[in-house]
């Protein structure tokens, strides 16, 4: 996934993370700790999207929205 628009916002950063294990969750964070971030999550097959969203937002408290 590309982090489109991350560099257009002052103090914005983009981060890619991945949960280890059998159900790996790939995600991009766009935004900053000061203003909050948006997580774009790629949900693994067979995983509940709400569970994937909770997993990412629980690890990154500054995430305001999950797509």
Helices and strands as residue ranges (DSSP letters): G 6-8, E 13-18, E 26-32, E 36-42, H 49-59, E 63-66
